């Protein structure tokens, strides 16, 4: 059986799997190499360091979250519609990109500066965008919540948790999970089922 060619993407994928399973600090480059059935020096043809692997994975993920968010809400004006779609896409992402979610939520703090702050800023941009939807909904009388900040935190944390328990072979699929979590989010802001 012929081994698949070693590429930058295959190195990132192996690193992602191991970081998700063992954590960034719990994974040695030699383990990434072993997972790819190559010698450790071969990895350096496709990366500069383990830190670079983590930075690339975190940056791709947080950028993807922001892109998903904007694709879901840009052009929509009704706060209820915006929150519905923002939550739907965020919950679904955590069911379909579990490794990435686990790594970002656990290991972003392991990035060196200025990368750590830049990635935290991107994550905050998503949080602020979600919070602003809730603020708009309260102002418009569509949502009944005392603290939009706490509501957005609760919705985000609820969705993030999906990555820890969801399984592809489980009793519900990612679309159903996303729909139900969206209903939970609407309940958090005082709307209930739509």
C-alpha positions in Angstrom: 0.0 0.0 0.0 1.4 3.4 -1.0 1.5 6.2 1.5 -0.3 9.3 0.6 2.0 12.2 -0.3 3.0 14.4 2.5 1.5 17.9 2.1 1.1 21.0 4.2 -2.6 20.1 4.5 -1.9 16.6 5.6 0.4 17.9 8.3 -2.2 20.4 9.5 -4.9 17.7 9.5 -2.7 15.3 11.6 -1.8 18.2 14.0 -5.4 19.1 14.3 -6.4 15.6 15.3 -3.7 15.2 17.8 -4.1 18.7 19.3 -7.8 18.0 19.7 -7.1 14.6 21.4 -4.1 15.6 23.5 -3.8 19.3 23.6 -1.2 21.5 22.0 1.3 21.1 24.8 0.6 17.4 25.0 1.5 16.7 21.4 5.1 16.4 20.2 6.2 17.0 16.6 7.4 13.4 16.6 3.8 12.2 17.3 2.6 14.2 14.3 5.3 12.7 12.2 4.4 9.2 13.5 0.7 9.7 12.6 1.8 10.5 9.1 4.3 7.7 9.0 7.3 10.0 8.3 10.4 11.1 10.1 10.1 14.3 12.1 12.6 16.3 9.9 10.2 15.7 6.9 7.6 17.9 8.6 9.9 20.9 8.2 9.4 20.9 4.5 5.7 21.9 5.2 5.9 24.0 8.4 8.4 26.1 10.4 7.3 25.0 13.9 4.5 23.4 16.0 3.5 26.9 17.0 3.0 27.8 13.3 0.7 24.8 13.0 -1.4 26.0 16.0 -1.5 29.5 14.7 -2.7 28.4 11.2 -5.4 26.2 12.7 -6.7 28.8 15.1 -6.6 31.6 12.4 -8.5 29.4 9.9 -11.1 28.5 12.4 -11.8 32.0 13.9 -11.8 33.5 10.4 -14.2 30.8 9.3 -16.5 31.5 12.2 -16.6 35.3 11.3 -17.2 34.5 7.7 -20.1 32.2 8.5 -21.5 34.8 10.9 -21.5 37.5 8.2 -22.8 35.3 5.5 -25.7 34.4 7.8 -26.7 37.8 9.0 -25.5 40.5 6.5 -28.4 41.9 4.6 -31.0 40.8 7.2 -32.6 43.5 9.2 -35.0 41.8 11.6 -33.1 41.0 14.9 -35.1 37.8 15.4 -34.1 36.6 11.9 -30.5 37.7 12.4 -30.2 35.9 15.7 -31.9 32.8 14.3 -29.4 32.5 11.4 -26.4 33.5 13.5 -27.1 30.8 16.0 -28.0 28.2 13.4 -24.7 28.6 11.6 -22.6 28.8 14.8 -24.3 25.7 16.4 -23.9 23.7 13.1 -20.2 24.7 12.8 -19.6 23.2 16.3 -21.2 19.9 15.3 -19.3 19.7 12.0 -15.9 21.2 13.0 -15.5 19.6 16.4 -11.7 19.2 16.3 -11.2 22.9 15.4 -13.6 24.1 18.1 -11.9 22.0 20.8 -8.4 23.3 19.8 -9.5 26.9 19.5 -11.3 27.0 22.8 -8.6 25.1 24.7 -5.3 26.1 23.0 -5.6 29.7 21.7 -4.0 30.9 24.9 -0.9 28.9 24.0 -0.2 31.2 21.0 2.7 33.6 21.4 2.1 37.3 21.0 1.1 39.1 18.9 -0.8 36.1 17.5 -2.7 35.4 20.7 -4.1 38.9 20.9 -5.0 39.0 17.2 -6.9 35.7 17.4 -8.7 36.9 20.6 -9.7 40.1 18.8 -11.2 38.0 16.0 -13.1 35.9 18.6 -14.3 39.1 20.3 -15.5 40.5 17.0 -17.9 37.5 16.7 -19.0 37.9 20.3 -19.7 41.6 19.8 -21.6 41.0 16.6 -23.9 38.5 18.3 -24.3 40.8 21.3 -25.2 43.7 19.0 -28.0 41.6 17.4 -29.4 41.1 20.9 -29.1 44.8 21.8 -30.9 45.6 18.6 -33.7 43.1 19.4 -34.1 44.6 22.9 -34.3 48.1 21.5 -36.9 47.1 19.0 -38.9 45.3 21.6 -38.4 41.9 20.0 -36.3 40.5 22.8 -36.9 40.6 26.6 -33.5 40.2 28.3 -31.9 42.3 31.0 -28.3 41.7 29.9 -27.5 41.3 26.2 -23.9 40.6 27.2 -24.9 37.6 29.4 -27.4 36.4 26.8 -24.7 36.4 24.0 -22.3 34.7 26.3 -24.8 32.0 27.2 -25.7 31.4 23.5 -22.0 31.2 22.5 -21.1 28.8 25.4 -24.1 26.6 24.7 -23.1 26.3 21.0 -19.4 25.7 21.9 -20.4 22.8 24.1 -21.7 20.9 21.1 -18.1 20.1 20.1 -17.6 18.2 23.3 -20.5 15.8 23.1 -21.7 15.6 19.5 -20.9 12.4 17.6 -21.4 11.7 13.9 -22.9 8.3 14.7 -25.2 9.7 17.4 -29.0 9.8 17.4 -29.3 13.3 16.0 -27.5 15.0 13.1 -25.9 18.4 12.9 -28.8 20.1 11.3 -31.3 18.9 13.9 -28.8 20.0 16.7 -28.4 23.4 15.1 -32.2 23.9 14.8 -32.9 22.9 18.4 -30.0 25.0 19.8 -31.4 27.9 17.8 -34.7 27.5 19.5 -32.9 27.4 22.9 -31.1 30.7 21.9 -34.4 32.3 21.1 -35.7 31.2 24.5 -32.7 32.8 26.2 -33.7 36.2 24.7 -37.3 35.8 25.7 -38.8 34.8 22.3 -39.5 31.1 22.6 -40.4 28.9 19.7 -41.0 30.4 16.3 
